[in-house]
Amino acid sequence: MLTMVIVTLVAGAFGAIAWGTDSRRLAYGAALPAGVAVVAALIVWMITTAVGLDKPASTAWIVWIVPMAVGVVAAWLTAQVVGRTRHAHDTEKVNEILRMR
């Protein structure tokens, strides 16, 4: 269980960092990349634990490192994809409103 708590905290922290470093972060909320990172990391953690990779000492690192890495990648991709699409959508809406005047 300690593994799960640490993986959750690290993934959430990396999600917050991904949000903070994104230049288009005003287009979406701060909890979105952190939430996606935590969910992705916990799914991978559950899979690796269910497979039994936490039992032998030679593969115990997989349950720690792989979910955190997946969380980092998921947070970064979420920030990039959602930030880009929402920023483009917001710009389009503003231009549409300005053309109406």
N, C-alpha and C positions, 0 to 999 in steps of 0.2 A: 504494500500500500504506500509506503514511503516513495517508491519509484513513481507511482501514479501522481502523487502530490507534487513532486519535484518536476516531473515532465509537464504537468499542467501549468505550474508557475513559470517555468522557463518559456514554454510556448506562448503563454499570455504576454510575457515581457517582450519577447521578440515580435509579437503582433503589435504591441504598443510602439515599439521602435520602428516597425515598418510603416505604421501610420504617421509617426512623427517625422520620418525622413521623406515622405511623399510630398511632392510639390503641389499636388492637386488634392490635398487632404481635406480641404473645405467642402468638397463635393459629397462627402460621405462621413458617417460617424466614426468615432474613435474605437468603438467596440467591435466594428465589423471585422477588421483584420485579426484582432486578438481572438475574437470568437471563432473564426474560421480556423485559426492556428490551433486553438485548444481542441476543437472538435476533431480535426485531422490527426493531431498528435495522440489523442486518446483512442481513436479508432485503431491506429497503428499499434499503440501500446496494448490494447485488448487482443489484437490478433497475435502479436508476438508472445504475449503471455499465455494465450490459449494454446498456441503451438508448443509451448514448453521451452522456449529459448531462455527463460530465466533460471532454469534449474542447473544445468551444467555451468561450471565456472568459466569454461572457454567461450561460451556464447552469452554470458550475462550482460555484457556491454551492449548487445544489440537492443535489449529492452530499454536501455537508457538513451543511447545516442540516436538510433534510427527514428523514433517518434519525435524527438526534438528537431532533427533535421527536416523531417516532413512538415512539422509545424512552421518552421522558418520559411520553407519554400511556399507553403500554402498561404502564409500571411503576405509574403512579398508578391506572389501572383495575384492575390485578391486585391491588394492595394493598387497594383499596376492596371489590372483589367477594369475593375470597378471605377477607379479614379479616372481613367481615360474615357470610358464610355459615359459616365455621369457628367464629366466636365464638358464633353462634346455635346451632350444632350442639353445641359444648362446653357451653353453658349448659343445653341440653335434656338432655344426658347427665348433668350434675351434678344437675339437678332430679330426674331419674329415679332416680339412685342414692340421693338423699336421701329420696325417697318410699318406697323399699324398707325403710328402717330402721324 
